[in-house]
Amino acid sequence: MNYQDYITIEPDKRGGKPCIRGMRITVYDVLDSLASDMTEAEILEDFPDLTHEDIRACLAFAADRERKLLMVVA
């Protein structure tokens, strides 16, 4: 998955945090929901503008960021 097609970073939106498709929903919002044991269906119900692909993009973004963090530290 190419998360760059879904994740946007705009300095004037949500303080420059990574957001989904230019909306005000951040990657953090989705990851925090997943971490609090919400199901994908519950997240999509809470954020009706999101899609299954948006959630996958958030996970891919987080995985890529983690991989880059480990490369810098190592």
PyMOL commands that set and color helices and strands:
alter all, ss='L'
color gray80, all
select helices_A, chain A and resi 3-5+14-16+27-35+40-46+52-73
alter helices_A, ss='H'
color red, helices_A
select strands_A, chain A and resi 7-8+19-20
alter strands_A, ss='S'
color yellow, strands_A
deselect
rebuild
show_as cartoon
